[in-house]
Amino acid sequence: MALPSDVIVIATVAAGAGAGAAIDVWTRRVPNPLTVLLAASGVAFAASGISGLTVGASLLGFVVGLVLMLPGHVIGGTGAGDVKLFAAVGAIIGPAHIAIAFFYTALAGGLMAVIVALRRRRLQQTFGGTARLIATAAANKREIESPLENNRFAYAPAIAVGSILAALGK
């Protein structure tokens, strides 16, 4: 049976990441007030003993989430809001669980990318662009980010799935 504190943590992750996903799908942005509120909630939960983390572990979870997602942003794969959302979730679930969330998020994001590419009839282009992105250390970043390419999609839903799955395993 889940402790009330576990329910609070899981519900906060689900509500925050779910709201971020819905907003990202609708507006293609993850709002800063949401990510700040989530991060502050994570630190407050740690300070009050709700999350079972120390304040240091909460802050480390934030940093680990930031470090894990930042390379994707630098090479053009994710937006800054995605990075901040993932870091904020890290403040709630801590460093070990945010690492697990990263794995689940990558799986969900990859599946979403394939589905989006299939629906847009550009699977071969997507795989080719991804291979070039990796092989050339992001030399084709501008090409991928071009609105004419029709290859961008909201990534916060993948973050929500990965984060919720990791929180449930807590």
C-alpha contacts under 8 A as a table, 3 or more apart, distances in Angstrom:
res1	aa1	res2	aa2	distance
2	A	6	D	6.02
2	A	7	V	6.64
3	L	6	D	5.16
3	L	7	V	6.47
4	P	7	V	5.05
4	P	8	I	6.30
5	S	8	I	5.05
5	S	9	V	6.29
5	S	50	I	5.18
5	S	51	S	6.28
6	D	9	V	5.13
6	D	10	I	6.05
6	D	50	I	7.85
6	D	51	S	6.95
6	D	170	K	7.86
7	V	10	I	5.15
7	V	11	A	5.83
8	I	11	A	5.14
8	I	12	T	5.99
8	I	50	I	7.84
9	V	12	T	5.15
9	V	13	V	6.19
9	V	50	I	7.75
9	V	51	S	6.28
9	V	92	I	6.95
9	V	93	I	7.49
9	V	167	A	7.54
10	I	13	V	5.16
10	I	14	A	6.01
10	I	164	I	6.96
10	I	167	A	5.67
10	I	168	L	6.51
11	A	14	A	5.03
11	A	15	A	5.87
12	T	15	A	5.14
12	T	16	G	5.79
12	T	38	L	7.86
13	V	16	G	5.24
13	V	17	A	5.68
13	V	18	G	7.77
13	V	89	V	6.53
13	V	92	I	7.37
13	V	160	A	7.98
13	V	163	S	7.00
13	V	164	I	6.34
13	V	167	A	7.28
14	A	17	A	5.45
14	A	18	G	5.44
14	A	160	A	7.01
14	A	163	S	7.87
14	A	164	I	5.81
15	A	18	G	5.07
15	A	19	A	5.84
16	G	19	A	5.16
16	G	20	G	6.12
16	G	34	L	7.20
16	G	38	L	6.54
17	A	20	G	4.91
17	A	21	A	6.05
17	A	85	L	7.25
17	A	89	V	7.60
17	A	156	A	7.35
17	A	157	P	7.78
17	A	159	I	7.04
17	A	160	A	4.71
17	A	163	S	7.45
17	A	164	I	7.94
18	G	21	A	5.01
18	G	22	A	6.18
18	G	157	P	7.22
18	G	160	A	5.69
19	A	22	A	5.13
19	A	23	I	6.06
20	G	23	I	5.22
20	G	24	D	5.93
20	G	30	V	5.58
20	G	31	P	7.53
20	G	34	L	7.33
20	G	85	L	7.40
20	G	156	A	6.23
20	G	157	P	7.75
20	G	160	A	7.80
21	A	24	D	5.05
21	A	25	V	6.13
21	A	30	V	7.70
21	A	154	A	7.64
21	A	155	Y	7.58
21	A	156	A	4.49
21	A	157	P	4.49
21	A	158	A	7.98
21	A	159	I	7.73
21	A	160	A	6.45
22	A	25	V	5.24
22	A	26	W	6.22
22	A	157	P	7.43
23	I	26	W	5.06
23	I	27	T	5.78
23	I	28	R	7.10
23	I	29	R	6.67
23	I	30	V	6.35
23	I	31	P	7.97
24	D	27	T	5.28
24	D	28	R	4.31
24	D	29	R	4.73
24	D	30	V	5.39
24	D	154	A	5.74
24	D	155	Y	7.63
24	D	156	A	6.22
24	D	157	P	7.90
25	V	28	R	5.60
25	V	29	R	7.91
25	V	153	F	7.96
25	V	154	A	5.44
25	V	156	A	7.84
25	V	157	P	7.82
28	R	153	F	7.93
28	R	154	A	6.03
29	R	81	G	6.42
30	V	34	L	7.51
30	V	35	T	7.75
30	V	81	G	4.81
30	V	82	D	6.76
30	V	85	L	7.33
30	V	156	A	7.72
31	P	34	L	5.55
31	P	35	T	6.77
31	P	81	G	6.89
32	N	35	T	5.16
32	N	36	V	6.03
32	N	81	G	7.27
32	N	84	K	7.89
33	P	36	V	5.13
33	P	37	L	6.03
34	L	37	L	5.15
34	L	38	L	6.20
35	T	38	L	5.08
35	T	39	A	6.11
35	T	84	K	6.18
35	T	85	L	5.30
35	T	88	A	5.74
36	V	39	A	5.17
36	V	40	A	6.01
36	V	88	A	7.12
37	L	40	A	5.12
37	L	41	S	5.98
38	L	41	S	4.99
38	L	42	G	6.25
38	L	88	A	5.47
38	L	89	V	6.69
38	L	91	A	7.81
38	L	92	I	7.42
39	A	42	G	5.09
39	A	43	V	6.47
39	A	62	F	7.47
39	A	87	A	7.54
39	A	88	A	4.20
39	A	89	V	6.73
39	A	90	G	7.87
39	A	91	A	5.45
39	A	92	I	6.83
40	A	43	V	5.19
40	A	44	A	6.02
40	A	88	A	7.99
40	A	91	A	7.90
41	S	44	A	4.95
41	S	45	F	5.88
41	S	91	A	7.97
41	S	92	I	6.95
42	G	45	F	5.12
42	G	46	A	6.24
42	G	51	S	7.66
42	G	58	S	6.37
42	G	88	A	7.42
42	G	89	V	7.49
42	G	90	G	7.90
42	G	91	A	4.69
42	G	92	I	3.78
42	G	93	I	7.42
43	V	46	A	5.06
43	V	47	A	6.11
43	V	55	V	5.88
43	V	58	S	5.78
43	V	59	L	7.04
43	V	91	A	6.27
43	V	92	I	7.00
44	A	47	A	5.00
44	A	48	S	6.09
45	F	48	S	5.23
45	F	49	G	5.96
45	F	50	I	4.83
45	F	51	S	5.26
45	F	53	L	7.94
45	F	92	I	7.33
46	A	49	G	5.08
46	A	50	I	6.10
46	A	51	S	5.37
46	A	52	G	6.42
46	A	53	L	5.03
46	A	54	T	5.24
46	A	55	V	5.10
46	A	58	S	6.42
46	A	92	I	7.84
47	A	50	I	7.82
47	A	54	T	6.74
47	A	55	V	5.67
49	G	52	G	5.44
49	G	53	L	6.89
49	G	54	T	7.58
50	I	53	L	7.90
51	S	92	I	7.11
51	S	93	I	7.36
53	L	56	G	7.88
53	L	57	A	5.75
53	L	58	S	6.19
53	L	93	I	7.93
53	L	94	G	6.88
54	T	57	A	5.05
54	T	58	S	6.24
55	V	58	S	5.01
55	V	59	L	6.22
56	G	59	L	5.14
56	G	60	L	6.03
57	A	60	L	4.87
57	A	61	G	5.97
57	A	91	A	7.81
57	A	94	G	5.76
57	A	95	P	6.71
58	S	61	G	5.02
58	S	62	F	6.38
58	S	90	G	7.01
58	S	91	A	4.39
58	S	92	I	6.28
58	S	93	I	7.21
58	S	94	G	5.14
58	S	95	P	7.41
59	L	62	F	5.02
59	L	63	V	6.34
59	L	91	A	5.70
59	L	94	G	7.77
60	L	63	V	4.98
60	L	64	V	6.00
60	L	90	G	7.86
60	L	91	A	7.27
60	L	94	G	6.84
60	L	95	P	5.95
61	G	64	V	5.09
61	G	65	G	6.02
61	G	87	A	7.16
61	G	89	V	7.96
61	G	90	G	4.24
61	G	91	A	4.89
61	G	92	I	7.48
61	G	93	I	6.92
61	G	94	G	4.08
61	G	95	P	3.83
61	G	96	A	7.53
61	G	98	I	6.51
62	F	65	G	5.20
62	F	66	L	6.16
62	F	86	F	7.96
62	F	87	A	4.47
62	F	88	A	5.78
62	F	89	V	7.14
62	F	90	G	4.49
62	F	91	A	4.44
62	F	94	G	7.29
62	F	95	P	7.44
63	V	66	L	4.98
63	V	67	V	6.04
63	V	87	A	6.50
63	V	90	G	7.57
64	V	67	V	5.06
64	V	68	L	6.02
64	V	87	A	7.14
64	V	90	G	7.05
64	V	95	P	5.97
64	V	98	I	7.25
64	V	99	A	7.49
65	G	68	L	5.23
65	G	69	M	6.28
65	G	83	V	7.62
65	G	86	F	5.55
65	G	87	A	4.13
65	G	88	A	7.55
65	G	89	V	7.56
65	G	90	G	5.29
65	G	95	P	7.48
65	G	98	I	6.09
65	G	99	A	7.37
65	G	102	F	7.87
66	L	69	M	5.44
66	L	70	L	5.81
66	L	83	V	5.99
66	L	84	K	6.82
66	L	86	F	6.80
66	L	87	A	4.68
67	V	70	L	5.35
67	V	71	P	7.38
68	L	71	P	6.91
68	L	99	A	7.88
68	L	102	F	7.28
69	M	72	G	5.56
69	M	73	H	6.76
69	M	78	T	7.96
69	M	82	D	7.79
69	M	83	V	5.29
69	M	86	F	7.19
69	M	87	A	7.97
70	L	73	H	5.12
70	L	74	V	6.22
70	L	83	V	6.10
71	P	74	V	4.96
71	P	75	I	6.29
72	G	75	I	5.45
72	G	76	G	6.17
72	G	77	G	4.92
72	G	78	T	5.50
73	H	76	G	4.96
73	H	77	G	5.49
73	H	78	T	4.59
73	H	79	G	5.64
73	H	80	A	6.41
73	H	83	V	7.20
74	V	77	G	7.59
75	I	133	L	7.88
75	I	137	A	7.72
75	I	138	A	5.39
75	I	141	K	6.36
76	G	79	G	7.34
76	G	138	A	7.74
76	G	141	K	5.86
76	G	144	I	7.61
76	G	145	E	6.76
78	T	82	D	6.29
78	T	83	V	7.37
78	T	155	Y	6.86
79	G	82	D	5.29
79	G	83	V	6.68
80	A	83	V	5.09
80	A	84	K	6.31
81	G	84	K	5.09
81	G	85	L	5.99
82	D	85	L	5.09
82	D	86	F	6.15
82	D	155	Y	6.78
82	D	156	A	5.91
82	D	159	I	7.63
83	V	86	F	5.30
83	V	87	A	6.20
84	K	87	A	5.07
84	K	88	A	6.04
85	L	88	A	5.11
85	L	89	V	6.31
85	L	156	A	7.79
85	L	159	I	7.97
86	F	89	V	5.14
86	F	90	G	6.29
86	F	159	I	6.68
86	F	163	S	7.97
87	A	90	G	4.91
87	A	91	A	6.58
88	A	91	A	5.18
88	A	92	I	6.87
89	V	92	I	5.14
89	V	93	I	6.31
89	V	98	I	7.36
89	V	163	S	7.09
90	G	93	I	5.25
90	G	94	G	5.14
90	G	95	P	6.32
90	G	97	H	7.57
90	G	98	I	5.17
91	A	94	G	5.62
91	A	95	P	7.98
93	I	96	A	7.94
93	I	97	H	5.80
93	I	98	I	6.42
93	I	167	A	6.51
93	I	170	K	7.95
94	G	97	H	5.74
94	G	98	I	6.07
95	P	98	I	5.23
95	P	99	A	6.30
96	A	99	A	5.39
96	A	100	I	6.67
97	H	100	I	5.00
97	H	101	A	6.05
97	H	166	A	5.75
97	H	167	A	6.93
97	H	170	K	7.09
98	I	101	A	4.70
98	I	102	F	6.06
98	I	163	S	7.21
98	I	166	A	7.12
99	A	102	F	5.07
99	A	103	F	6.70
100	I	103	F	5.24
100	I	104	Y	6.50
100	I	162	G	7.94
100	I	166	A	5.90
101	A	104	Y	5.10
101	A	105	T	5.84
101	A	159	I	7.78
101	A	162	G	4.69
101	A	163	S	4.83
101	A	164	I	7.77
101	A	165	L	6.98
101	A	166	A	4.95
101	A	167	A	7.94
102	F	105	T	4.96
102	F	106	A	6.04
102	F	159	I	7.89
102	F	162	G	6.57
102	F	163	S	7.67
103	F	106	A	5.23
103	F	107	L	6.39
103	F	162	G	7.27
104	Y	107	L	5.11
104	Y	108	A	6.14
104	Y	161	V	7.31
104	Y	162	G	4.33
104	Y	163	S	7.54
104	Y	165	L	7.30
104	Y	166	A	7.58
105	T	108	A	5.07
105	T	109	G	5.84
105	T	158	A	5.16
105	T	159	I	5.11
105	T	160	A	7.66
105	T	161	V	6.48
105	T	162	G	4.08
105	T	163	S	7.08
106	A	109	G	5.02
106	A	110	G	5.95
106	A	158	A	7.42
106	A	162	G	7.73
107	L	110	G	5.20
107	L	111	L	6.22
108	A	111	L	5.16
108	A	112	M	6.09
108	A	158	A	5.08
108	A	159	I	7.93
108	A	161	V	6.90
108	A	162	G	6.92
109	G	112	M	4.96
109	G	113	A	6.03
109	G	155	Y	6.66
109	G	158	A	4.96
109	G	159	I	7.78
110	G	113	A	5.03
110	G	114	V	6.33
111	L	114	V	5.24
111	L	115	I	6.26
112	M	115	I	5.07
112	M	116	V	6.01
112	M	158	A	7.53
113	A	116	V	5.13
113	A	117	A	5.99
113	A	153	F	7.81
114	V	117	A	5.07
114	V	118	L	6.05
114	V	123	L	6.82
115	I	118	L	5.11
115	I	119	R	6.13
116	V	119	R	5.13
116	V	120	R	6.11
116	V	153	F	7.67
117	A	120	R	5.10
117	A	121	R	5.88
117	A	122	R	5.02
117	A	123	L	4.70
117	A	126	T	6.60
117	A	151	N	7.22
118	L	121	R	4.91
118	L	122	R	6.17
118	L	123	L	5.46
119	R	122	R	7.84
120	R	123	L	7.87
122	R	125	Q	5.26
122	R	126	T	6.10
123	L	126	T	5.06
123	L	127	F	6.24
124	Q	127	F	5.26
124	Q	128	G	6.10
125	Q	128	G	5.06
125	Q	129	G	5.97
126	T	129	G	5.16
126	T	130	T	6.06
126	T	151	N	7.31
127	F	130	T	5.10
127	F	131	A	6.11
128	G	131	A	5.16
128	G	132	R	6.22
129	G	132	R	5.11
129	G	133	L	6.01
129	G	140	N	7.70
129	G	144	I	7.02
130	T	133	L	4.96
130	T	134	I	6.31
131	A	134	I	5.29
131	A	135	A	6.00
132	R	135	A	4.98
132	R	136	T	5.72
132	R	138	A	7.58
132	R	139	A	7.90
132	R	140	N	6.96
133	L	136	T	5.54
133	L	137	A	5.92
133	L	138	A	4.54
133	L	139	A	6.46
133	L	140	N	5.84
133	L	141	K	6.84
134	I	137	A	5.37
134	I	138	A	6.33
135	A	138	A	7.75
136	T	139	A	5.29
136	T	140	N	7.42
138	A	141	K	5.13
139	A	142	R	7.84
140	N	143	E	5.26
140	N	144	I	6.38
141	K	144	I	5.18
141	K	145	E	6.11
142	R	145	E	5.06
142	R	146	S	5.99
143	E	146	S	5.27
143	E	149	E	7.40
144	I	149	E	6.68
144	I	151	N	7.14
145	E	149	E	7.48
145	E	151	N	7.86
145	E	152	R	7.24
146	S	149	E	5.57
146	S	150	N	7.70
147	P	150	N	5.78
147	P	151	N	7.79
147	P	152	R	7.81
154	A	157	P	6.87
155	Y	158	A	5.47
155	Y	159	I	6.62
156	A	159	I	4.82
156	A	160	A	6.08
157	P	160	A	4.96
157	P	161	V	6.27
158	A	161	V	5.15
158	A	162	G	6.14
159	I	162	G	5.19
159	I	163	S	5.85
160	A	163	S	5.18
160	A	164	I	5.94
161	V	164	I	5.36
161	V	165	L	6.15
162	G	165	L	5.27
162	G	166	A	6.20
163	S	166	A	5.13
163	S	167	A	6.05
164	I	167	A	5.00
164	I	168	L	6.06
165	L	168	L	5.17
165	L	169	G	6.44
166	A	169	G	5.17
166	A	170	K	6.57
167	A	170	K	5.14
